[in-house]
Amino acid sequence: METSSTPPNPRIVEDVFKDYSGRHAGIVRALTTDVDDFYSLCDPEKENLCLYGHPSESWEVTLPAEEVPPELPKPALGINFARNGMKKQD
């Protein structure tokens, strides 16, 4: 479980922006700085992996949550569909 100063259900614009900014930074870091770690976690044997950015600017690759709270959009499934036919440099 991660710790963050952002409340679980942000209520004011500043909290929403802080939550979004942290999650965005985590996803950008996964796709740029930590690309080798990200690539190694995209296991072609597992289906429907999702990349999650957290408010603490961290990220993880895992299976989608069984129940997504109604206030959050459902994650896009299948970040590794094209991985089998791609080279690491792509």
C-alpha positions as CSV (number, residue, x, y, z in Angstrom):
1,M,0.0,0.0,0.0
2,E,1.3,3.4,-0.9
3,T,1.3,6.5,1.3
4,S,0.3,9.8,-0.2
5,S,-0.7,13.2,1.1
6,T,-3.6,13.3,-1.4
7,P,-6.9,12.3,0.1
8,P,-8.5,9.1,-1.3
9,N,-11.4,11.0,-2.8
10,P,-10.1,14.5,-3.7
11,R,-12.7,17.1,-3.1
12,I,-11.1,20.4,-4.2
13,V,-9.4,21.4,-7.5
14,E,-5.9,21.5,-6.0
15,D,-6.3,17.9,-4.7
16,V,-7.5,16.6,-8.0
17,F,-4.7,18.3,-9.8
18,K,-2.1,17.0,-7.3
19,D,-3.5,13.4,-7.8
20,Y,-3.5,13.8,-11.6
21,S,0.0,15.3,-11.7
22,G,1.4,12.5,-9.5
23,R,-0.2,9.7,-11.6
24,H,0.8,11.4,-14.8
25,A,4.4,11.7,-13.6
26,G,4.5,8.0,-12.6
27,I,3.2,6.9,-16.0
28,V,5.7,9.2,-17.9
29,R,8.5,7.9,-15.7
30,A,7.5,4.3,-16.5
31,L,7.6,4.9,-20.2
32,T,10.8,6.9,-20.3
33,T,13.2,6.7,-17.4
34,D,12.2,3.2,-16.1
35,V,11.5,1.8,-19.6
36,D,13.7,-1.3,-18.9
37,D,11.8,-2.2,-15.7
38,F,8.5,-1.5,-17.5
39,Y,9.5,-3.7,-20.4
40,S,10.5,-6.6,-18.1
41,L,7.2,-6.5,-16.3
42,C,5.1,-6.7,-19.5
43,D,5.0,-10.5,-19.5
44,P,3.4,-11.8,-22.7
45,E,2.2,-14.9,-20.8
46,K,-0.2,-12.7,-18.8
47,E,-3.2,-11.2,-20.5
48,N,-4.7,-7.8,-19.9
49,L,-1.9,-6.2,-17.9
50,C,-2.5,-2.5,-16.9
51,L,0.0,0.3,-16.2
52,Y,-1.1,2.2,-13.1
53,G,0.3,5.6,-12.1
54,H,0.0,6.4,-8.4
55,P,-0.4,9.9,-6.8
56,S,3.1,9.4,-5.2
57,E,4.6,9.4,-8.8
58,S,5.3,5.7,-8.6
59,W,3.9,3.1,-11.0
60,E,3.1,-0.5,-11.3
61,V,2.1,-3.1,-13.9
62,T,-0.5,-5.5,-12.7
63,L,-3.7,-7.2,-13.6
64,P,-6.8,-4.9,-13.6
65,A,-8.7,-4.4,-10.4
66,E,-11.8,-6.6,-10.1
67,E,-13.9,-3.7,-9.0
68,V,-13.1,-0.1,-10.1
69,P,-14.8,2.5,-8.0
70,P,-17.5,4.2,-10.1
71,E,-15.9,7.6,-9.8
72,L,-12.8,6.4,-11.6
73,P,-12.7,5.4,-15.3
74,K,-11.9,1.8,-16.1
75,P,-8.3,1.2,-17.2
76,A,-7.6,0.3,-20.8
77,L,-6.9,-3.4,-21.1
78,G,-4.0,-5.0,-22.9
79,I,-0.9,-2.9,-22.8
80,N,1.0,-5.9,-24.0
81,F,-1.1,-6.9,-27.0
82,A,1.5,-5.6,-29.5
83,R,4.5,-6.5,-27.4
84,N,5.0,-10.0,-28.9
85,G,5.7,-8.6,-32.4
86,M,7.8,-5.6,-31.3
87,K,11.5,-5.1,-30.7
88,K,12.5,-3.6,-27.4
89,Q,13.7,-0.4,-29.2
90,D,10.2,0.2,-30.6
